């Protein structure tokens, strides 16, 4: 059932004409309500931010982040137009916006990975799209000003991921807090903030990027690390044969590096490695743990690996992936 206030807003915006449109909740993570609205022949999606996120821990955030996502979609429509849904209606004070419904035929990349379908072309497209977004915004003053959203990013990423994990894993508390401090002052490009397979829809030769309410002008290494972290963790689900999943890391990084051009380099890659380790640990001990690592043994595998490597991180992604492959191999079913 749709709330009368939202219904009135949709009607006022000219998005619906009938008195009782069909409304279907869609899967959409923990931070927003996402609704498919059907009114006669028209279909579109409404996204509304929640003040309290749907996780076990108490986690509150300003619903003004809905405006951040509106701004991201407007910007990305110029930088990577084929890779974001069209914005149909945006009201910066309403707490919701409407975007196009892209129809059937799209597959969620997280679902594909979980099912054991590891397509190199998808990883390359994910890396290339992210690289194009970062390249377009790199050191752009207008984008820096528009996405001066550190307060939002701190509430949704730095505090619940890095600081909370530092409070819970004493062995690497110093490293996590130092990374949190560094991240907060690094400002280079527009960061999506949730560049995860769950927010990437794929179709033949196309990729659609969703859920950008954490967008922030900061360290682009965060987005790359966020993606890499998920590929590493999902390889643990395939401990008997992790290589097809782990191979996607190199595919994504190579495509990203080509798209971001001269901005790629050893220092950026070192930051990606360090952040990937931090995020692996955060997805076990932070406020938003991944739901698919269900055993104590899996969680201990991640914790021990990060505790060992974070004080002196591997020199590049290839070394990180090789070390993780060896670690995962020790957890193969006997």
C-alpha positions as a printed Julia matrix, in Angstrom:
334×3 Matrix{Float64}:
  0.0     0.0     0.0
  1.41    3.37   -1.02
  1.24    6.21    1.51
 -1.24    9.0     0.68
  1.5    11.65    0.83
  3.63    9.87   -1.75
  0.57    9.15   -3.89
 -0.29   12.84   -3.85
  3.27   13.71   -4.77
  3.27   11.36   -7.75
 -0.02   12.82   -8.94
  1.18   16.39   -8.48
  4.3    15.58  -10.48
  2.18   14.29  -13.34
  3.58   10.79  -13.02
  0.24    9.05  -12.42
 -3.33    9.67  -13.5
 -5.37    6.9   -11.87
 -6.54    6.84   -8.26
 -5.02    3.43   -7.54
 -1.77    2.68   -9.4
 -0.21   -0.71   -8.92
  2.8    -0.51   -6.59
  5.3    -3.37   -6.15
  8.23   -3.22   -3.7
 11.56   -4.13   -5.32
 14.67   -5.55   -3.73
 17.0    -2.66   -2.99
 19.45   -3.19   -0.17
 19.1    -1.73    3.29
 18.9     2.03    2.95
 15.83    2.86    0.85
 12.35    1.85   -0.19
 12.29    1.1    -3.91
  8.91    0.81   -5.62
  7.84   -0.18   -9.11
  4.81    1.96   -9.99
  2.49    0.94  -12.83
 -0.24    3.31  -13.98
 -2.05    2.18  -17.1
  0.75    1.67  -19.65
  3.33    3.69  -17.73
  5.94    1.98  -15.54
  8.62    3.71  -13.49
 10.6     3.31  -10.26
 10.39    5.47   -7.14
 13.24    5.55   -4.64
 12.83    6.97   -1.14
 15.59    7.1     1.46
 15.04    5.69    4.96
 16.15    7.47    8.12
 17.01    4.13    9.81
 18.72    1.55    7.68
 17.49   -2.04    7.61
 20.38   -3.71    9.43
 20.87   -5.39   12.79
 22.84   -2.51   14.33
 21.34    0.92   14.96
 22.35    2.87   11.86
 20.78    6.22   11.06
 21.51    8.57    8.17
 20.18   11.85    6.81
 17.52   11.23    4.15
 19.01   14.21    2.33
 21.25   11.62    0.68
 18.33   11.13   -1.72
 19.31   14.51   -3.19
 22.88   13.23   -3.6
 21.65   10.37   -5.74
 19.53   12.72   -7.82
 22.65   14.8    -8.47
 24.68   11.71   -9.32
 22.15   10.5   -11.88
 22.05   13.94  -13.49
 25.85   14.07  -13.72
 26.32   10.46  -14.85
 23.73   10.98  -17.59
 26.4    13.12  -19.26
 29.52   11.12  -18.31
 28.22    7.56  -18.89
 24.73    8.09  -20.36
 24.17    4.49  -21.42
 24.94    3.21  -17.91
 22.41    4.95  -15.66
 18.59    5.01  -15.63
 16.98    8.24  -16.78
 15.76   10.61  -14.08
 12.04   11.26  -14.61
 11.26   13.51  -11.67
 13.37   14.98   -8.91
 12.34   17.22   -6.03
 15.23   18.05   -3.73
 12.88   18.51   -0.76
 10.53   15.56   -1.24
 12.87   12.76   -0.08
 12.12   10.69   -3.19
 12.66   10.71   -6.92
 11.36    8.82   -9.94
 13.51    7.13  -12.57
 12.89    5.04  -15.64
 12.13    1.35  -15.3
 14.55   -0.37  -17.62
 12.37   -3.38  -18.28
 12.98   -7.07  -18.4
 16.09   -8.81  -19.68
 18.52   -7.39  -17.13
 20.42   -9.69  -14.78
 21.78   -8.7   -11.4
 25.55   -9.24  -11.39
 25.59  -10.34   -7.76
 23.09  -13.08   -8.58
 25.2   -14.14  -11.55
 28.35  -14.37   -9.43
 26.59  -16.21   -6.61
 25.32  -18.74   -9.15
 28.87  -19.34  -10.37
 28.66  -17.45  -13.68
 31.91  -15.49  -13.95
 31.87  -13.56  -17.21
 35.06  -11.68  -18.01
 33.18   -9.3   -20.32
 31.01   -8.12  -17.45
 34.03   -7.45  -15.24
 35.67   -5.48  -18.05
 32.52   -3.43  -18.58
 32.24   -2.73  -14.86
 35.85   -1.54  -14.76
 35.57    0.53  -17.92
 32.34    2.27  -16.83
 33.8     3.16  -13.46
 37.0     4.42  -15.05
 35.08    6.66  -17.45
 33.1     8.17  -14.58
 36.25    8.85  -12.57
 38.13   10.23  -15.58
 35.35   12.64  -16.49
 35.21   14.09  -12.97
 38.92   14.01  -12.01
 39.87   17.28  -10.3
 36.84   19.05  -11.78
 36.08   22.04   -9.51
 32.33   22.12  -10.26
 31.95   18.42   -9.46
 34.06   18.84   -6.33
 31.71   21.57   -5.13
 28.51   19.76   -6.1
 29.51   16.57   -4.32
 31.02   18.06   -1.17
 29.18   15.35    0.76
 31.71   14.1     3.29
 29.14   14.22    6.12
 26.96   11.79    4.18
 29.88    9.58    3.15
 31.19    9.51    6.71
 27.78    8.41    8.06
 27.26    5.73    5.43
 30.78    4.42    4.8
 33.61    5.65    7.0
 31.87    5.23   10.37
 29.88    2.0     9.84
 32.6     0.27    7.82
 36.02    1.42    9.02
 35.48    2.98   12.45
 33.0     0.36   13.69
 35.3    -2.43   12.5
 38.25   -0.75   14.25
 36.26   -0.85   17.49
 35.6    -4.57   17.03
 38.97   -5.86   15.73
 41.68   -4.59   18.04
 44.52   -6.25   16.11
 44.27   -3.75   13.25
 42.5    -0.87   14.95
 45.3     1.58   14.19
 45.45    0.71   10.51
 41.68    1.02   10.08
 41.49    4.38   11.84
 44.44    5.71    9.86
 42.73    4.69    6.63
 39.49    6.33    7.77
 41.34    9.59    8.41
 43.18    9.44    5.07
 40.0     8.67    3.16
 38.22   11.68    4.63
 40.78   14.16    3.29
 41.47   12.68   -0.17
 39.52   14.51   -2.89
 40.24   13.52   -6.48
 37.12   12.4    -8.37
 33.42   11.58   -8.11
 33.03    8.35   -6.14
 29.88    6.23   -6.49
 30.34    4.85   -2.98
 28.48    1.54   -3.41
 30.01    0.08   -6.57
 29.0    -3.46   -5.73
 27.79   -6.27   -8.0
 24.36   -6.0    -6.34
 24.04   -2.51   -7.81
 25.11   -3.47  -11.33
 22.58   -4.83  -13.81
 23.9    -6.52  -16.93
 22.53   -7.22  -20.39
 24.38   -8.09  -23.6
 27.06   -5.39  -24.04
 25.44   -3.11  -21.46
 25.79   -2.4   -17.78
 23.46   -0.29  -15.63
 24.71    1.37  -12.43
 22.22    1.86   -9.58
 22.11    3.1    -5.98
 24.41    6.12   -5.82
 23.13    7.78   -2.64
 26.63    7.59   -1.11
 28.2     9.59   -3.97
 31.05   11.85   -2.85
 33.98   13.72   -4.36
 36.82   11.77   -2.8
 39.22    8.92   -3.39
 38.36    6.91   -6.53
 40.33    4.0    -5.06
 37.34    3.43   -2.78
 35.06    2.42   -5.67
 37.62    0.06   -7.18
 38.32   -1.49   -3.77
 34.61   -1.86   -3.08
 34.23   -3.9    -6.26
 37.42   -5.91   -5.71
 36.4    -6.69   -2.14
 33.17   -8.31   -3.31
 34.95  -10.41   -5.93
 37.44  -11.63   -3.32
 34.73  -12.53   -0.82
 32.62  -14.32   -3.41
 35.62  -16.46   -4.33
 35.42  -17.85   -0.8
 32.02  -19.3    -1.71
 33.83  -21.25   -4.43
 36.74  -22.38   -2.28
 36.98  -25.62   -4.26
 37.64  -23.61   -7.46
 38.1   -19.88   -6.76
 40.16  -18.95   -9.83
 37.33  -18.1   -12.27
 35.98  -15.53   -9.81
 39.39  -14.19   -8.81
 40.35  -13.75  -12.47
 37.67  -11.07  -12.71
 39.77   -8.77  -10.5
 42.45   -8.42  -13.16
 39.84   -8.02  -15.9
 38.13   -5.18  -14.05
 41.37   -3.46  -13.03
 42.87   -3.6   -16.53
 39.73   -2.08  -18.07
 39.5     0.53  -15.33
 43.14    1.54  -15.74
 42.73    1.97  -19.49
 39.63    4.13  -19.04
 41.1     6.36  -16.33
 44.28    6.84  -18.33
 47.21    8.67  -16.82
 45.5     8.86  -13.43
 46.09    5.14  -12.94
 49.38    4.17  -11.38
 51.18    2.36   -8.61
 50.03    4.73   -5.87
 46.36    4.4    -6.82
 46.73    0.62   -6.94
 48.35    0.59   -3.49
 45.39    2.5    -2.11
 43.01    0.04   -3.76
 44.81   -2.9    -2.14
 44.78   -1.31    1.31
 41.12   -0.32    1.09
 40.11   -3.75   -0.27
 41.63   -5.36    2.83
 39.82   -2.9     5.1
 36.51   -3.52    3.34
 36.87   -7.3     3.46
 37.14   -7.06    7.22
 34.3    -4.53    7.4
 31.96   -6.87    5.55
 32.47   -9.38    8.36
 32.69   -7.12   11.43
 31.1    -3.8    10.38
 27.5    -2.65   10.49
 26.66   -4.13    7.07
 28.06   -7.67    6.99
 27.61   -9.71    3.83
 24.83  -12.24    4.23
 26.5   -15.02    2.24
 29.43  -15.76    4.55
 27.43  -17.88    6.94
 29.99  -19.95    8.85
 32.41  -19.07   11.61
 35.17  -20.7     9.56
 34.54  -18.38    6.59
 34.48  -15.29    8.77
 37.63  -16.41   10.6
 39.35  -16.96    7.24
 38.69  -13.32    6.28
 39.63  -11.96    9.69
 42.92  -13.84    9.92
 43.89  -12.96    6.34
 43.31   -9.23    6.81
 44.93   -9.14   10.25
 48.03  -10.71    8.71
 48.25   -8.51    5.59
 46.85   -5.1     6.53
 49.88   -3.96    8.57
 52.05   -4.48    5.45
 49.69   -4.77    2.44
 50.65   -6.62   -0.75
 52.37   -4.4    -3.31
 49.68   -4.7    -5.99
 46.41   -6.4    -6.85
 48.03   -9.43   -8.48
 49.95  -10.18   -5.28
 46.82   -9.63   -3.18
 44.77  -11.99   -5.35
 47.49  -14.66   -5.27
 47.76  -14.47   -1.48
 43.97  -14.68   -1.11
 43.82  -17.59   -3.55
 46.29  -19.52   -1.43
 44.35  -18.68    1.73
 41.02  -19.69    0.22
 42.59  -22.91   -1.03
 43.29  -23.93    2.53
 39.52  -23.84    3.15
 38.51  -26.19    0.37
 36.08  -28.88    1.41
 37.89  -32.09    2.27
